[in-house]
Amino acid sequence: MEAAARRRQQPGAAGGPGAQPGASFLQARHSSVKADEAASTAPFHLDLWFYFTLQNWILDFGRPIAMLIERSPRTLPRSMIYVSIITFIMGASIHLVGDSVNHRLIFSGYQNHLSVRENPIIKNLKPETLIDSFELLYYYDEYLGHSLWYIPFFLILFMYFSGCFTPTKTESVMPGALLLVVPSGLYYWYLVTEGQIFILFIFTFFAMLALVLHQKRKRLFLDSNGLFLFYSFAITLLLVALWVAWLWNDPVLRKKYPGVIYVPEPWAFYTLHVSSRH
């Protein structure tokens, strides 16, 4: 009896006060994985996707991105989360500053369907080095800012999507999801066209599609949240295709967007075909 008691009190004994912290962590981790696998379906996060869509449209800024990471069914590395959020905020800040200056220029007669040097209010500036400054501002907004913003944005969405698989196939979608999927897809269309990130978007969509096919072989299916995100991207791809087909033969926009990938910006279309009529 005394020997058994001494064995129970020895450091490192399983379940004792001196047990290794790594062992308890692995046990807790293993039990959480089993709990996730045992869950039949994840509930549709109506509040998350509603605020995500609403605030994206009103603020043109993904404020609920941290909430999206917290609700991911899959545990994400903290270092990746912090780096993604910091990069996201840096890119969005650069974009918001550049976009604010660009909108002020539009009020002064700047035409988005022309390049910086071809704009009437820019090409006659003296000294000519000022034109280089505006081209630098354009680079910070359209290239550096968008890259720092959208790459972590779509990376976070894909990481969230990778955890939206369950052994049970979702039979129906909530009515709230059906109401939000079209505005959500329309917003991503605006991001792809105005942000000029079609390559990043199509790469993310194909990665999602490949993941769905891979998980299907394991008899794992998308839950309601994964279906919502996948259908939103599918609607976005359809809208981009219709947008490009509609403006395919526009000579002015073709000049501004040369090359194989032709995706005109909505603001360029607006200054060329809408504001010029008033």
Salt bridges, closest charged atoms under 4 A:
ASP47 OD2 - ARG71 NH2 2.89
ASP60 OD2 - HIS95 NE2 3.83
ASP99 OD2 - HIS95 NE2 3.84
ASP99 OD2 - HIS103 NE2 3.62
GLU118 OE2 - LYS255 NZ 3.97
GLU128 OE2 - LYS126 NZ 3.96
ASP132 OD1 - ARG117 NH2 2.50
GLU135 OE2 - ARG117 NE 2.92
ASP141 OD1 - HIS95 ND1 3.18
ASP141 OD1 - HIS146 NE2 3.90
GLU142 OE1 - HIS146 ND1 3.85
ASP250 OD2 - HIS273 NE2 2.65
GLU265 OE2 - LYS256 NZ 3.96
